[in-house]
Amino acid sequence: MNLVDVTTQFSTDERCREMLRRLRWPLGVECPRCKQGAIELETDKELFYCKDCDYQFSVTAGTIFNDSHLPLSKWFMVTLLLCEAKKGMSACQVQRTIGVSYKTAWYLCHRIRAAMVEADKPMLDGKIEMDETYVGGRSHKSGRPKDKQIVIGIRQRNGELRLFHSKDIKAETMAKYIRENVSEDVDVIFTDDYPSYPSAVKRAGVPSSKHKTINHTKEIYVIGDIHTNTIENGFSLFKRGVMGTWHHVSAKHLAAYLEEMSFRFNRRKKSDLFLDTLRHMVTAPVLTFQRLTA
């Protein structure tokens, strides 16, 4: 689905609401409070009513769309743009494209990212690459990072990408990411020669025989299938987004941008990426402006 399709098929709020209704309640309208069946009221506002708990609600109630005064047609356009922009899209670009204020565009983009965080994340297996990188800030003359944020990446070869904003690169921290994202029957984990990795892999319960390293310190980058080039390609894509699209990403919201990038990357070959994103948006919890800026 492209932008022309979206603007044609979802040109009115009625059409948008009908699509959201089908995505949110494929088996019939359900009350968000008591989960019982509900009926549609004969009103212009397209409201539903639950007799069991005496509650009126709309298809956007309790979702990412909650309390938004922006037309749903514009929501759909921006969702498509964020799905199809390989290196992301800035709030300034969204502001110019759909004709809203910067505050509205910024809040809109973050709410769509918040829905992307809710995606299911199955355990990774097979051949896994893990590495760390630094984002933002400046560097010392010695080459050591200063005021930079740590990003840890895990990627299954020919599989999914995971990116995390980490507080440090200690062994226990890395072990936590391995335990939460890598299957116990993983074939092999490839890393560079950073000192924390052997201990991290051991603490995560992965046998040392399944851990292979490549010595970047000696400028060795590939030995057969032992390398971390796959995860580094993921880092490179995200950094091009930072430098060329967003220009600045605050430490507070870095995790949201990482989730957006990995969500889009992992679904880049799916033809239903747009509808899949909408499906997450009607099941994700409300994100208020106060909580976002707290």
Contacts in CASP RR format, 6 or more apart in sequence:
PFRMAT RR
TARGET T0000
AUTHOR 0000-0000-0000
METHOD contacts of the structure
MODEL  1
MNLVDVTTQFSTDERCREMLRRLRWPLGVECPRCKQGAIELETDKELFYC
KDCDYQFSVTAGTIFNDSHLPLSKWFMVTLLLCEAKKGMSACQVQRTIGV
SYKTAWYLCHRIRAAMVEADKPMLDGKIEMDETYVGGRSHKSGRPKDKQI
VIGIRQRNGELRLFHSKDIKAETMAKYIRENVSEDVDVIFTDDYPSYPSA
VKRAGVPSSKHKTINHTKEIYVIGDIHTNTIENGFSLFKRGVMGTWHHVS
AKHLAAYLEEMSFRFNRRKKSDLFLDTLRHMVTAPVLTFQRLTA
1 80 0 8 1.000
1 271 0 8 1.000
1 274 0 8 1.000
1 275 0 8 1.000
2 80 0 8 1.000
2 84 0 8 1.000
3 77 0 8 1.000
3 80 0 8 1.000
3 81 0 8 1.000
3 84 0 8 1.000
6 76 0 8 1.000
6 77 0 8 1.000
6 80 0 8 1.000
6 274 0 8 1.000
7 73 0 8 1.000
7 77 0 8 1.000
9 15 0 8 1.000
10 16 0 8 1.000
10 19 0 8 1.000
10 72 0 8 1.000
10 73 0 8 1.000
10 76 0 8 1.000
11 73 0 8 1.000
12 73 0 8 1.000
13 71 0 8 1.000
13 72 0 8 1.000
13 73 0 8 1.000
14 46 0 8 1.000
16 72 0 8 1.000
16 73 0 8 1.000
16 75 0 8 1.000
16 76 0 8 1.000
17 46 0 8 1.000
17 58 0 8 1.000
17 59 0 8 1.000
17 60 0 8 1.000
17 72 0 8 1.000
19 278 0 8 1.000
20 59 0 8 1.000
20 60 0 8 1.000
20 65 0 8 1.000
20 72 0 8 1.000
20 278 0 8 1.000
20 282 0 8 1.000
21 29 0 8 1.000
21 59 0 8 1.000
23 275 0 8 1.000
23 278 0 8 1.000
23 279 0 8 1.000
23 282 0 8 1.000
24 59 0 8 1.000
24 63 0 8 1.000
24 282 0 8 1.000
24 283 0 8 1.000
28 37 0 8 1.000
29 37 0 8 1.000
29 38 0 8 1.000
29 39 0 8 1.000
29 40 0 8 1.000
29 48 0 8 1.000
30 36 0 8 1.000
30 37 0 8 1.000
30 38 0 8 1.000
31 37 0 8 1.000
31 38 0 8 1.000
31 48 0 8 1.000
31 50 0 8 1.000
31 52 0 8 1.000
31 53 0 8 1.000
31 55 0 8 1.000
31 57 0 8 1.000
32 57 0 8 1.000
32 61 0 8 1.000
32 62 0 8 1.000
33 50 0 8 1.000
33 53 0 8 1.000
33 55 0 8 1.000
33 57 0 8 1.000
34 50 0 8 1.000
34 52 0 8 1.000
34 53 0 8 1.000
34 55 0 8 1.000
36 50 0 8 1.000
36 52 0 8 1.000
36 53 0 8 1.000
37 50 0 8 1.000
37 52 0 8 1.000
38 48 0 8 1.000
38 49 0 8 1.000
38 50 0 8 1.000
38 51 0 8 1.000
38 57 0 8 1.000
39 48 0 8 1.000
39 49 0 8 1.000
39 51 0 8 1.000
40 46 0 8 1.000
40 47 0 8 1.000
40 48 0 8 1.000
40 49 0 8 1.000
41 47 0 8 1.000
41 48 0 8 1.000
41 49 0 8 1.000
41 56 0 8 1.000
45 58 0 8 1.000
46 58 0 8 1.000
46 59 0 8 1.000
47 56 0 8 1.000
47 57 0 8 1.000
47 58 0 8 1.000
48 56 0 8 1.000
48 57 0 8 1.000
48 58 0 8 1.000
48 59 0 8 1.000
49 55 0 8 1.000
49 56 0 8 1.000
50 56 0 8 1.000
50 57 0 8 1.000
59 282 0 8 1.000
60 66 0 8 1.000
60 68 0 8 1.000
60 72 0 8 1.000
60 282 0 8 1.000
62 285 0 8 1.000
62 286 0 8 1.000
63 281 0 8 1.000
63 282 0 8 1.000
63 283 0 8 1.000
63 284 0 8 1.000
63 285 0 8 1.000
63 286 0 8 1.000
64 111 0 8 1.000
64 112 0 8 1.000
64 114 0 8 1.000
64 115 0 8 1.000
64 281 0 8 1.000
64 282 0 8 1.000
64 284 0 8 1.000
64 286 0 8 1.000
64 287 0 8 1.000
65 72 0 8 1.000
65 75 0 8 1.000
65 281 0 8 1.000
65 282 0 8 1.000
66 286 0 8 1.000
67 286 0 8 1.000
68 75 0 8 1.000
70 100 0 8 1.000
70 104 0 8 1.000
70 108 0 8 1.000
74 98 0 8 1.000
74 100 0 8 1.000
75 108 0 8 1.000
76 278 0 8 1.000
77 97 0 8 1.000
77 98 0 8 1.000
78 94 0 8 1.000
78 97 0 8 1.000
78 98 0 8 1.000
78 105 0 8 1.000
78 108 0 8 1.000
78 109 0 8 1.000
78 112 0 8 1.000
79 112 0 8 1.000
79 274 0 8 1.000
79 277 0 8 1.000
79 278 0 8 1.000
79 281 0 8 1.000
80 274 0 8 1.000
81 89 0 8 1.000
81 94 0 8 1.000
81 97 0 8 1.000
82 88 0 8 1.000
82 89 0 8 1.000
82 109 0 8 1.000
82 112 0 8 1.000
82 113 0 8 1.000
82 260 0 8 1.000
82 264 0 8 1.000
82 277 0 8 1.000
83 264 0 8 1.000
83 273 0 8 1.000
83 274 0 8 1.000
83 277 0 8 1.000
84 273 0 8 1.000
85 245 0 8 1.000
86 237 0 8 1.000
86 264 0 8 1.000
86 268 0 8 1.000
87 237 0 8 1.000
87 240 0 8 1.000
87 241 0 8 1.000
87 244 0 8 1.000
87 245 0 8 1.000
88 241 0 8 1.000
88 245 0 8 1.000
88 246 0 8 1.000
88 260 0 8 1.000
88 261 0 8 1.000
88 264 0 8 1.000
89 109 0 8 1.000
89 245 0 8 1.000
90 245 0 8 1.000
90 246 0 8 1.000
90 247 0 8 1.000
91 102 0 8 1.000
91 105 0 8 1.000
91 106 0 8 1.000
91 108 0 8 1.000
91 109 0 8 1.000
92 102 0 8 1.000
92 105 0 8 1.000
93 245 0 8 1.000
94 100 0 8 1.000
94 105 0 8 1.000
94 108 0 8 1.000
94 109 0 8 1.000
95 101 0 8 1.000
95 102 0 8 1.000
95 104 0 8 1.000
95 105 0 8 1.000
98 105 0 8 1.000
100 108 0 8 1.000
107 289 0 8 1.000
107 292 0 8 1.000
110 253 0 8 1.000
110 256 0 8 1.000
110 287 0 8 1.000
110 292 0 8 1.000
111 281 0 8 1.000
111 287 0 8 1.000
112 260 0 8 1.000
112 277 0 8 1.000
112 281 0 8 1.000
113 256 0 8 1.000
113 257 0 8 1.000
113 259 0 8 1.000
113 260 0 8 1.000
114 256 0 8 1.000
114 284 0 8 1.000
114 287 0 8 1.000
115 277 0 8 1.000
115 280 0 8 1.000
115 281 0 8 1.000
115 283 0 8 1.000
115 284 0 8 1.000
116 259 0 8 1.000
116 260 0 8 1.000
116 263 0 8 1.000
116 264 0 8 1.000
116 277 0 8 1.000
116 280 0 8 1.000
117 256 0 8 1.000
117 259 0 8 1.000
117 263 0 8 1.000
117 284 0 8 1.000
118 280 0 8 1.000
118 283 0 8 1.000
118 284 0 8 1.000
119 263 0 8 1.000
119 280 0 8 1.000
121 160 0 8 1.000
121 162 0 8 1.000
121 181 0 8 1.000
122 160 0 8 1.000
123 181 0 8 1.000
123 182 0 8 1.000
123 183 0 8 1.000
124 154 0 8 1.000
124 155 0 8 1.000
124 156 0 8 1.000
124 159 0 8 1.000
124 160 0 8 1.000
124 162 0 8 1.000
124 181 0 8 1.000
124 182 0 8 1.000
124 183 0 8 1.000
124 186 0 8 1.000
125 156 0 8 1.000
125 182 0 8 1.000
125 183 0 8 1.000
125 185 0 8 1.000
125 186 0 8 1.000
125 187 0 8 1.000
126 156 0 8 1.000
126 157 0 8 1.000
126 183 0 8 1.000
126 186 0 8 1.000
126 187 0 8 1.000
126 188 0 8 1.000
127 156 0 8 1.000
127 157 0 8 1.000
127 187 0 8 1.000
127 188 0 8 1.000
127 190 0 8 1.000
127 225 0 8 1.000
128 154 0 8 1.000
128 155 0 8 1.000
128 156 0 8 1.000
128 157 0 8 1.000
128 182 0 8 1.000
128 186 0 8 1.000
128 187 0 8 1.000
128 188 0 8 1.000
128 189 0 8 1.000
128 190 0 8 1.000
129 154 0 8 1.000
129 155 0 8 1.000
129 156 0 8 1.000
129 157 0 8 1.000
129 189 0 8 1.000
129 190 0 8 1.000
129 191 0 8 1.000
129 227 0 8 1.000
129 228 0 8 1.000
129 229 0 8 1.000
129 230 0 8 1.000
129 231 0 8 1.000
130 152 0 8 1.000
130 153 0 8 1.000
130 154 0 8 1.000
130 155 0 8 1.000
130 174 0 8 1.000
130 177 0 8 1.000
130 178 0 8 1.000
130 189 0 8 1.000
130 190 0 8 1.000
130 191 0 8 1.000
130 197 0 8 1.000
130 228 0 8 1.000
130 231 0 8 1.000
131 152 0 8 1.000
131 153 0 8 1.000
131 191 0 8 1.000
131 192 0 8 1.000
131 228 0 8 1.000
131 231 0 8 1.000
131 232 0 8 1.000
131 235 0 8 1.000
132 150 0 8 1.000
132 151 0 8 1.000
132 152 0 8 1.000
132 153 0 8 1.000
132 166 0 8 1.000
132 169 0 8 1.000
132 194 0 8 1.000
133 150 0 8 1.000
133 151 0 8 1.000
133 153 0 8 1.000
133 232 0 8 1.000
133 235 0 8 1.000
133 239 0 8 1.000
134 145 0 8 1.000
134 148 0 8 1.000
134 149 0 8 1.000
134 150 0 8 1.000
134 151 0 8 1.000
135 148 0 8 1.000
135 149 0 8 1.000
135 151 0 8 1.000
135 238 0 8 1.000
135 239 0 8 1.000
135 242 0 8 1.000
135 249 0 8 1.000
135 254 0 8 1.000
136 147 0 8 1.000
136 148 0 8 1.000
136 149 0 8 1.000
136 242 0 8 1.000
136 249 0 8 1.000
137 145 0 8 1.000
137 146 0 8 1.000
137 147 0 8 1.000
137 148 0 8 1.000
137 149 0 8 1.000
138 146 0 8 1.000
138 147 0 8 1.000
138 148 0 8 1.000
139 145 0 8 1.000
139 146 0 8 1.000
139 148 0 8 1.000
140 146 0 8 1.000
149 165 0 8 1.000
149 251 0 8 1.000
149 254 0 8 1.000
150 165 0 8 1.000
150 166 0 8 1.000
150 167 0 8 1.000
150 168 0 8 1.000
150 169 0 8 1.000
151 163 0 8 1.000
151 164 0 8 1.000
151 165 0 8 1.000
151 166 0 8 1.000
151 235 0 8 1.000
151 238 0 8 1.000
151 254 0 8 1.000
151 258 0 8 1.000
152 163 0 8 1.000
152 164 0 8 1.000
152 166 0 8 1.000
152 169 0 8 1.000
152 173 0 8 1.000
152 174 0 8 1.000
152 177 0 8 1.000
153 161 0 8 1.000
153 162 0 8 1.000
153 163 0 8 1.000
153 164 0 8 1.000
153 177 0 8 1.000
153 231 0 8 1.000
153 235 0 8 1.000
154 161 0 8 1.000
154 162 0 8 1.000
154 164 0 8 1.000
154 177 0 8 1.000
154 178 0 8 1.000
154 181 0 8 1.000
154 182 0 8 1.000
154 231 0 8 1.000
155 161 0 8 1.000
155 162 0 8 1.000
155 230 0 8 1.000
155 231 0 8 1.000
155 234 0 8 1.000
157 230 0 8 1.000
159 266 0 8 1.000
160 262 0 8 1.000
160 266 0 8 1.000
161 231 0 8 1.000
161 234 0 8 1.000
161 262 0 8 1.000
161 265 0 8 1.000
161 266 0 8 1.000
162 177 0 8 1.000
162 181 0 8 1.000
162 262 0 8 1.000
163 234 0 8 1.000
163 238 0 8 1.000
163 258 0 8 1.000
163 259 0 8 1.000
163 261 0 8 1.000
163 262 0 8 1.000
164 177 0 8 1.000
164 255 0 8 1.000
164 258 0 8 1.000
165 251 0 8 1.000
165 254 0 8 1.000
165 255 0 8 1.000
165 258 0 8 1.000
166 173 0 8 1.000
166 177 0 8 1.000
167 173 0 8 1.000
169 194 0 8 1.000
169 196 0 8 1.000
170 196 0 8 1.000
171 196 0 8 1.000
171 197 0 8 1.000
171 199 0 8 1.000
171 200 0 8 1.000
171 203 0 8 1.000
172 200 0 8 1.000
172 203 0 8 1.000
173 200 0 8 1.000
174 196 0 8 1.000
174 197 0 8 1.000
174 200 0 8 1.000
175 199 0 8 1.000
175 200 0 8 1.000
175 201 0 8 1.000
175 202 0 8 1.000
175 203 0 8 1.000
175 204 0 8 1.000
178 189 0 8 1.000
178 200 0 8 1.000
178 201 0 8 1.000
178 204 0 8 1.000
178 206 0 8 1.000
179 204 0 8 1.000
179 205 0 8 1.000
182 189 0 8 1.000
182 204 0 8 1.000
182 206 0 8 1.000
184 205 0 8 1.000
184 206 0 8 1.000
186 206 0 8 1.000
186 210 0 8 1.000
187 210 0 8 1.000
188 210 0 8 1.000
188 211 0 8 1.000
188 212 0 8 1.000
189 201 0 8 1.000
189 206 0 8 1.000
189 210 0 8 1.000
189 211 0 8 1.000
189 212 0 8 1.000
190 212 0 8 1.000
190 213 0 8 1.000
190 214 0 8 1.000
190 226 0 8 1.000
190 227 0 8 1.000
190 228 0 8 1.000
191 197 0 8 1.000
191 201 0 8 1.000
191 211 0 8 1.000
191 212 0 8 1.000
191 213 0 8 1.000
191 214 0 8 1.000
191 228 0 8 1.000
192 213 0 8 1.000
192 214 0 8 1.000
192 215 0 8 1.000
192 216 0 8 1.000
192 228 0 8 1.000
193 213 0 8 1.000
193 214 0 8 1.000
193 215 0 8 1.000
193 216 0 8 1.000
193 217 0 8 1.000
197 211 0 8 1.000
197 213 0 8 1.000
198 208 0 8 1.000
198 211 0 8 1.000
198 213 0 8 1.000
201 208 0 8 1.000
201 210 0 8 1.000
201 211 0 8 1.000
202 208 0 8 1.000
212 226 0 8 1.000
213 226 0 8 1.000
214 220 0 8 1.000
214 221 0 8 1.000
214 222 0 8 1.000
214 223 0 8 1.000
214 226 0 8 1.000
214 227 0 8 1.000
214 228 0 8 1.000
221 227 0 8 1.000
221 229 0 8 1.000
222 229 0 8 1.000
234 265 0 8 1.000
237 261 0 8 1.000
237 265 0 8 1.000
238 257 0 8 1.000
238 258 0 8 1.000
238 261 0 8 1.000
241 261 0 8 1.000
242 248 0 8 1.000
242 249 0 8 1.000
242 257 0 8 1.000
246 257 0 8 1.000
249 257 0 8 1.000
263 277 0 8 1.000
264 273 0 8 1.000
267 273 0 8 1.000
267 276 0 8 1.000
270 276 0 8 1.000
END
